[in-house]
Amino acid sequence: MCLAVPGKILSITGEDPLLKTGKISFAGVVKEVSLAYVPEAEIEQYVIVHVGFAIAIVDESEAQKTLDYLQQMQT
């Protein structure tokens, strides 16, 4: 089973859509992620990330619901 996790875009680097990357915060843990599949993504938006690639843009309320569910699973 694979898991995709929402994260918030903190910064974006690169001009070429296929090489664009972003620093993404996952509840405070920041990782560098490819934005090749969502080149239209912007800073402060939330994206769903799977194996180092942002695969979809999601709204903040949906992202927060998922993060809340993941937090509940830890307890």
Jmol script that loads the backbone (N, CA, C; Angstrom):
load data "model"
ATOM      1  N   MET A   1       0.839  -1.177   0.000  1.00  0.00           N
ATOM      2  CA  MET A   1       0.000   0.000   0.000  1.00  0.00           C
ATOM      3  C   MET A   1       0.885   1.242   0.000  1.00  0.00           C
ATOM      4  N   CYS A   2       0.496   2.221  -0.778  1.00  0.00           N
ATOM      5  CA  CYS A   2       1.243   3.469  -0.861  1.00  0.00           C
ATOM      6  C   CYS A   2       0.430   4.584  -0.237  1.00  0.00           C
ATOM      7  N   LEU A   3       1.138   5.583   0.241  1.00  0.00           N
ATOM      8  CA  LEU A   3       0.481   6.697   0.914  1.00  0.00           C
ATOM      9  C   LEU A   3       0.947   8.011   0.299  1.00  0.00           C
ATOM     10  N   ALA A   4       0.000   8.873  -0.001  1.00  0.00           N
ATOM     11  CA  ALA A   4       0.307  10.226  -0.454  1.00  0.00           C
ATOM     12  C   ALA A   4      -0.102  11.178   0.663  1.00  0.00           C
ATOM     13  N   VAL A   5       0.726  12.175   0.933  1.00  0.00           N
ATOM     14  CA  VAL A   5       0.544  13.044   2.085  1.00  0.00           C
ATOM     15  C   VAL A   5       0.467  14.505   1.631  1.00  0.00           C
ATOM     16  N   PRO A   6      -0.434  15.291   2.224  1.00  0.00           N
ATOM     17  CA  PRO A   6      -0.493  16.714   1.862  1.00  0.00           C
ATOM     18  C   PRO A   6       0.602  17.516   2.557  1.00  0.00           C
ATOM     19  N   GLY A   7       1.093  18.520   1.853  1.00  0.00           N
ATOM     20  CA  GLY A   7       2.077  19.427   2.418  1.00  0.00           C
ATOM     21  C   GLY A   7       1.893  20.813   1.840  1.00  0.00           C
ATOM     22  N   LYS A   8       2.416  21.809   2.535  1.00  0.00           N
ATOM     23  CA  LYS A   8       2.284  23.207   2.123  1.00  0.00           C
ATOM     24  C   LYS A   8       3.560  23.677   1.434  1.00  0.00           C
ATOM     25  N   ILE A   9       3.403  24.328   0.293  1.00  0.00           N
ATOM     26  CA  ILE A   9       4.556  24.823  -0.464  1.00  0.00           C
ATOM     27  C   ILE A   9       5.105  26.074   0.219  1.00  0.00           C
ATOM     28  N   LEU A  10       6.372  26.017   0.596  1.00  0.00           N
ATOM     29  CA  LEU A  10       7.037  27.150   1.230  1.00  0.00           C
ATOM     30  C   LEU A  10       7.807  27.999   0.227  1.00  0.00           C
ATOM     31  N   SER A  11       8.432  27.338  -0.755  1.00  0.00           N
ATOM     32  CA  SER A  11       9.181  28.062  -1.783  1.00  0.00           C
ATOM     33  C   SER A  11       9.250  27.199  -3.032  1.00  0.00           C
ATOM     34  N   ILE A  12       9.529  27.857  -4.163  1.00  0.00           N
ATOM     35  CA  ILE A  12       9.613  27.175  -5.451  1.00  0.00           C
ATOM     36  C   ILE A  12      10.878  27.642  -6.153  1.00  0.00           C
ATOM     37  N   THR A  13      11.585  26.690  -6.784  1.00  0.00           N
ATOM     38  CA  THR A  13      12.769  27.027  -7.566  1.00  0.00           C
ATOM     39  C   THR A  13      12.663  26.381  -8.941  1.00  0.00           C
ATOM     40  N   GLY A  14      13.291  27.017  -9.918  1.00  0.00           N
ATOM     41  CA  GLY A  14      13.331  26.490 -11.276  1.00  0.00           C
ATOM     42  C   GLY A  14      12.319  27.152 -12.185  1.00  0.00           C
ATOM     43  N   GLU A  15      12.710  27.339 -13.416  1.00  0.00           N
ATOM     44  CA  GLU A  15      11.842  27.947 -14.429  1.00  0.00           C
ATOM     45  C   GLU A  15      11.234  26.884 -15.344  1.00  0.00           C
ATOM     46  N   ASP A  16      12.026  25.882 -15.699  1.00  0.00           N
ATOM     47  CA  ASP A  16      11.556  24.808 -16.580  1.00  0.00           C
ATOM     48  C   ASP A  16      10.504  23.982 -15.844  1.00  0.00           C
ATOM     49  N   PRO A  17       9.295  23.860 -16.391  1.00  0.00           N
ATOM     50  CA  PRO A  17       8.222  23.125 -15.700  1.00  0.00           C
ATOM     51  C   PRO A  17       8.605  21.700 -15.314  1.00  0.00           C
ATOM     52  N   LEU A  18       9.449  21.047 -16.106  1.00  0.00           N
ATOM     53  CA  LEU A  18       9.841  19.668 -15.796  1.00  0.00           C
ATOM     54  C   LEU A  18      10.901  19.579 -14.702  1.00  0.00           C
ATOM     55  N   LEU A  19      11.569  20.692 -14.419  1.00  0.00           N
ATOM     56  CA  LEU A  19      12.628  20.693 -13.414  1.00  0.00           C
ATOM     57  C   LEU A  19      12.261  21.486 -12.161  1.00  0.00           C
ATOM     58  N   LYS A  20      11.050  22.003 -12.117  1.00  0.00           N
ATOM     59  CA  LYS A  20      10.591  22.823 -10.994  1.00  0.00           C
ATOM     60  C   LYS A  20      10.530  21.987  -9.716  1.00  0.00           C
ATOM     61  N   THR A  21      11.033  22.556  -8.618  1.00  0.00           N
ATOM     62  CA  THR A  21      10.953  21.890  -7.320  1.00  0.00           C
ATOM     63  C   THR A  21      10.435  22.865  -6.278  1.00  0.00           C
ATOM     64  N   GLY A  22       9.999  22.315  -5.182  1.00  0.00           N
ATOM     65  CA  GLY A  22       9.518  23.157  -4.096  1.00  0.00           C
ATOM     66  C   GLY A  22       9.926  22.604  -2.746  1.00  0.00           C
ATOM     67  N   LYS A  23      10.090  23.493  -1.800  1.00  0.00           N
ATOM     68  CA  LYS A  23      10.280  23.083  -0.412  1.00  0.00           C
ATOM     69  C   LYS A  23       8.882  22.971   0.178  1.00  0.00           C
ATOM     70  N   ILE A  24       8.555  21.772   0.656  1.00  0.00           N
ATOM     71  CA  ILE A  24       7.212  21.465   1.131  1.00  0.00           C
ATOM     72  C   ILE A  24       7.284  21.133   2.617  1.00  0.00           C
ATOM     73  N   SER A  25       6.374  21.728   3.387  1.00  0.00           N
ATOM     74  CA  SER A  25       6.303  21.467   4.828  1.00  0.00           C
ATOM     75  C   SER A  25       5.211  20.446   5.101  1.00  0.00           C
ATOM     76  N   PHE A  26       5.616  19.359   5.756  1.00  0.00           N
ATOM     77  CA  PHE A  26       4.696  18.326   6.211  1.00  0.00           C
ATOM     78  C   PHE A  26       4.642  18.428   7.733  1.00  0.00           C
ATOM     79  N   ALA A  27       3.744  19.283   8.229  1.00  0.00           N
ATOM     80  CA  ALA A  27       3.603  19.498   9.678  1.00  0.00           C
ATOM     81  C   ALA A  27       4.950  19.839  10.316  1.00  0.00           C
ATOM     82  N   GLY A  28       5.721  20.690   9.642  1.00  0.00           N
ATOM     83  CA  GLY A  28       6.994  21.149  10.191  1.00  0.00           C
ATOM     84  C   GLY A  28       8.226  20.450   9.641  1.00  0.00           C
ATOM     85  N   VAL A  29       8.065  19.299   9.035  1.00  0.00           N
ATOM     86  CA  VAL A  29       9.177  18.593   8.404  1.00  0.00           C
ATOM     87  C   VAL A  29       9.232  19.070   6.957  1.00  0.00           C
ATOM     88  N   VAL A  30      10.363  19.658   6.553  1.00  0.00           N
ATOM     89  CA  VAL A  30      10.484  20.254   5.218  1.00  0.00           C
ATOM     90  C   VAL A  30      11.303  19.343   4.314  1.00  0.00           C
ATOM     91  N   LYS A  31      10.754  19.072   3.132  1.00  0.00           N
ATOM     92  CA  LYS A  31      11.417  18.230   2.132  1.00  0.00           C
ATOM     93  C   LYS A  31      11.384  18.919   0.777  1.00  0.00           C
ATOM     94  N   GLU A  32      12.356  18.613  -0.063  1.00  0.00           N
ATOM     95  CA  GLU A  32      12.393  19.096  -1.440  1.00  0.00           C
ATOM     96  C   GLU A  32      11.608  18.103  -2.301  1.00  0.00           C
ATOM     97  N   VAL A  33      10.678  18.629  -3.105  1.00  0.00           N
ATOM     98  CA  VAL A  33       9.763  17.790  -3.872  1.00  0.00           C
ATOM     99  C   VAL A  33       9.695  18.291  -5.307  1.00  0.00           C
ATOM    100  N   SER A  34       9.583  17.361  -6.258  1.00  0.00           N
ATOM    101  CA  SER A  34       9.403  17.740  -7.660  1.00  0.00           C
ATOM    102  C   SER A  34       7.988  18.270  -7.875  1.00  0.00           C
ATOM    103  N   LEU A  35       7.878  19.375  -8.616  1.00  0.00           N
ATOM    104  CA  LEU A  35       6.587  19.950  -8.979  1.00  0.00           C
ATOM    105  C   LEU A  35       6.296  19.745 -10.466  1.00  0.00           C
ATOM    106  N   ALA A  36       6.981  18.791 -11.109  1.00  0.00           N
ATOM    107  CA  ALA A  36       6.833  18.556 -12.543  1.00  0.00           C
ATOM    108  C   ALA A  36       5.395  18.222 -12.942  1.00  0.00           C
ATOM    109  N   TYR A  37       4.657  17.533 -12.066  1.00  0.00           N
ATOM    110  CA  TYR A  37       3.282  17.151 -12.387  1.00  0.00           C
ATOM    111  C   TYR A  37       2.276  18.266 -12.095  1.00  0.00           C
ATOM    112  N   VAL A  38       2.687  19.270 -11.341  1.00  0.00           N
ATOM    113  CA  VAL A  38       1.808  20.405 -11.010  1.00  0.00           C
ATOM    114  C   VAL A  38       2.582  21.717 -11.176  1.00  0.00           C
ATOM    115  N   PRO A  39       3.059  22.017 -12.386  1.00  0.00           N
ATOM    116  CA  PRO A  39       3.880  23.218 -12.582  1.00  0.00           C
ATOM    117  C   PRO A  39       3.144  24.518 -12.294  1.00  0.00           C
ATOM    118  N   GLU A  40       1.811  24.470 -12.250  1.00  0.00           N
ATOM    119  CA  GLU A  40       1.026  25.673 -11.954  1.00  0.00           C
ATOM    120  C   GLU A  40       0.913  25.951 -10.456  1.00  0.00           C
ATOM    121  N   ALA A  41       1.439  25.055  -9.623  1.00  0.00           N
ATOM    122  CA  ALA A  41       1.371  25.222  -8.164  1.00  0.00           C
ATOM    123  C   ALA A  41       2.092  26.495  -7.736  1.00  0.00           C
ATOM    124  N   GLU A  42       1.571  27.102  -6.668  1.00  0.00           N
ATOM    125  CA  GLU A  42       2.125  28.356  -6.164  1.00  0.00           C
ATOM    126  C   GLU A  42       2.443  28.256  -4.679  1.00  0.00           C
ATOM    127  N   ILE A  43       3.308  29.148  -4.204  1.00  0.00           N
ATOM    128  CA  ILE A  43       3.661  29.212  -2.787  1.00  0.00           C
ATOM    129  C   ILE A  43       2.400  29.409  -1.967  1.00  0.00           C
ATOM    130  N   GLU A  44       2.337  28.745  -0.824  1.00  0.00           N
ATOM    131  CA  GLU A  44       1.217  28.764   0.127  1.00  0.00           C
ATOM    132  C   GLU A  44       0.096  27.790  -0.227  1.00  0.00           C
ATOM    133  N   GLN A  45       0.146  27.167  -1.411  1.00  0.00           N
ATOM    134  CA  GLN A  45      -0.854  26.156  -1.744  1.00  0.00           C
ATOM    135  C   GLN A  45      -0.459  24.824  -1.116  1.00  0.00           C
ATOM    136  N   TYR A  46      -1.435  23.936  -1.022  1.00  0.00           N
ATOM    137  CA  TYR A  46      -1.184  22.581  -0.533  1.00  0.00           C
ATOM    138  C   TYR A  46      -1.176  21.624  -1.712  1.00  0.00           C
ATOM    139  N   VAL A  47      -0.269  20.655  -1.653  1.00  0.00           N
ATOM    140  CA  VAL A  47      -0.177  19.629  -2.685  1.00  0.00           C
ATOM    141  C   VAL A  47      -0.149  18.255  -2.024  1.00  0.00           C
ATOM    142  N   ILE A  48      -0.596  17.259  -2.766  1.00  0.00           N
ATOM    143  CA  ILE A  48      -0.490  15.879  -2.328  1.00  0.00           C
ATOM    144  C   ILE A  48       0.815  15.348  -2.894  1.00  0.00           C
ATOM    145  N   VAL A  49       1.649  14.752  -2.029  1.00  0.00           N
ATOM    146  CA  VAL A  49       2.974  14.289  -2.432  1.00  0.00           C
ATOM    147  C   VAL A  49       3.067  12.774  -2.270  1.00  0.00           C
ATOM    148  N   HIS A  50       3.584  12.136  -3.320  1.00  0.00           N
ATOM    149  CA  HIS A  50       3.806  10.696  -3.309  1.00  0.00           C
ATOM    150  C   HIS A  50       5.197  10.428  -3.865  1.00  0.00           C
ATOM    151  N   VAL A  51       6.007   9.726  -3.132  1.00  0.00           N
ATOM    152  CA  VAL A  51       7.387   9.361  -3.479  1.00  0.00           C
ATOM    153  C   VAL A  51       8.187  10.512  -4.096  1.00  0.00           C
ATOM    154  N   GLY A  52       8.106  11.680  -3.483  1.00  0.00           N
ATOM    155  CA  GLY A  52       8.920  12.808  -3.898  1.00  0.00           C
ATOM    156  C   GLY A  52       8.354  13.662  -5.015  1.00  0.00           C
ATOM    157  N   PHE A  53       7.134  13.358  -5.456  1.00  0.00           N
ATOM    158  CA  PHE A  53       6.488  14.128  -6.513  1.00  0.00           C
ATOM    159  C   PHE A  53       5.155  14.674  -6.014  1.00  0.00           C
ATOM    160  N   ALA A  54       4.933  15.967  -6.227  1.00  0.00           N
ATOM    161  CA  ALA A  54       3.612  16.545  -5.966  1.00  0.00           C
ATOM    162  C   ALA A  54       2.724  16.087  -7.122  1.00  0.00           C
ATOM    163  N   ILE A  55       1.590  15.456  -6.799  1.00  0.00           N
ATOM    164  CA  ILE A  55       0.756  14.883  -7.857  1.00  0.00           C
ATOM    165  C   ILE A  55      -0.573  15.615  -8.032  1.00  0.00           C
ATOM    166  N   ALA A  56      -0.940  16.468  -7.071  1.00  0.00           N
ATOM    167  CA  ALA A  56      -2.191  17.221  -7.183  1.00  0.00           C
ATOM    168  C   ALA A  56      -2.174  18.396  -6.222  1.00  0.00           C
ATOM    169  N   ILE A  57      -2.875  19.450  -6.602  1.00  0.00           N
ATOM    170  CA  ILE A  57      -3.082  20.597  -5.720  1.00  0.00           C
ATOM    171  C   ILE A  57      -4.407  20.370  -4.995  1.00  0.00           C
ATOM    172  N   VAL A  58      -4.418  20.603  -3.678  1.00  0.00           N
ATOM    173  CA  VAL A  58      -5.655  20.447  -2.905  1.00  0.00           C
ATOM    174  C   VAL A  58      -5.902  21.718  -2.103  1.00  0.00           C
ATOM    175  N   ASP A  59      -7.175  21.936  -1.756  1.00  0.00           N
ATOM    176  CA  ASP A  59      -7.446  23.127  -0.953  1.00  0.00           C
ATOM    177  C   ASP A  59      -7.053  22.874   0.505  1.00  0.00           C
ATOM    178  N   GLU A  60      -6.861  23.957   1.223  1.00  0.00           N
ATOM    179  CA  GLU A  60      -6.339  23.893   2.587  1.00  0.00           C
ATOM    180  C   GLU A  60      -7.224  23.070   3.519  1.00  0.00           C
ATOM    181  N   SER A  61      -8.541  23.175   3.389  1.00  0.00           N
ATOM    182  CA  SER A  61      -9.427  22.437   4.295  1.00  0.00           C
ATOM    183  C   SER A  61      -9.319  20.932   4.080  1.00  0.00           C
ATOM    184  N   GLU A  62      -9.208  20.492   2.831  1.00  0.00           N
ATOM    185  CA  GLU A  62      -9.039  19.057   2.555  1.00  0.00           C
ATOM    186  C   GLU A  62      -7.686  18.569   3.062  1.00  0.00           C
ATOM    187  N   ALA A  63      -6.658  19.377   2.862  1.00  0.00           N
ATOM    188  CA  ALA A  63      -5.333  19.010   3.358  1.00  0.00           C
ATOM    189  C   ALA A  63      -5.347  18.882   4.882  1.00  0.00           C
ATOM    190  N   GLN A  64      -5.999  19.809   5.554  1.00  0.00           N
ATOM    191  CA  GLN A  64      -6.047  19.788   7.016  1.00  0.00           C
ATOM    192  C   GLN A  64      -6.805  18.572   7.533  1.00  0.00           C
ATOM    193  N   LYS A  65      -7.889  18.192   6.854  1.00  0.00           N
ATOM    194  CA  LYS A  65      -8.631  16.990   7.249  1.00  0.00           C
ATOM    195  C   LYS A  65      -7.729  15.760   7.203  1.00  0.00           C
ATOM    196  N   THR A  66      -6.991  15.627   6.120  1.00  0.00           N
ATOM    197  CA  THR A  66      -6.094  14.481   5.973  1.00  0.00           C
ATOM    198  C   THR A  66      -5.004  14.500   7.037  1.00  0.00           C
ATOM    199  N   LEU A  67      -4.426  15.670   7.291  1.00  0.00           N
ATOM    200  CA  LEU A  67      -3.397  15.770   8.327  1.00  0.00           C
ATOM    201  C   LEU A  67      -3.960  15.424   9.703  1.00  0.00           C
ATOM    202  N   ASP A  68      -5.193  15.833   9.962  1.00  0.00           N
ATOM    203  CA  ASP A  68      -5.840  15.494  11.234  1.00  0.00           C
ATOM    204  C   ASP A  68      -6.035  13.988  11.355  1.00  0.00           C
ATOM    205  N   TYR A  69      -6.478  13.327  10.276  1.00  0.00           N
ATOM    206  CA  TYR A  69      -6.649  11.871  10.294  1.00  0.00           C
ATOM    207  C   TYR A  69      -5.320  11.163  10.552  1.00  0.00           C
ATOM    208  N   LEU A  70      -4.268  11.635   9.887  1.00  0.00           N
ATOM    209  CA  LEU A  70      -2.946  11.026  10.105  1.00  0.00           C
ATOM    210  C   LEU A  70      -2.489  11.211  11.546  1.00  0.00           C
ATOM    211  N   GLN A  71      -2.750  12.359  12.120  1.00  0.00           N
ATOM    212  CA  GLN A  71      -2.382  12.628  13.516  1.00  0.00           C
ATOM    213  C   GLN A  71      -3.141  11.680  14.449  1.00  0.00           C
ATOM    214  N   GLN A  72      -4.423  11.465  14.181  1.00  0.00           N
ATOM    215  CA  GLN A  72      -5.223  10.556  15.010  1.00  0.00           C
ATOM    216  C   GLN A  72      -4.681   9.126  14.940  1.00  0.00           C
ATOM    217  N   MET A  73      -4.173   8.726  13.801  1.00  0.00           N
ATOM    218  CA  MET A  73      -3.632   7.374  13.649  1.00  0.00           C
ATOM    219  C   MET A  73      -2.386   7.149  14.511  1.00  0.00           C
ATOM    220  N   GLN A  74      -1.672   8.216  14.818  1.00  0.00           N
ATOM    221  CA  GLN A  74      -0.456   8.100  15.627  1.00  0.00           C
ATOM    222  C   GLN A  74      -0.754   7.877  17.104  1.00  0.00           C
ATOM    223  N   THR A  75      -1.957   8.243  17.547  1.00  0.00           N
ATOM    224  CA  THR A  75      -2.277   8.105  18.978  1.00  0.00           C
ATOM    225  C   THR A  75      -2.963   6.810  19.286  1.00  0.00           C
TER     226      THR A  75
END
end "model"
wireframe off; spacefill off
backbone 0.3
color backbone group
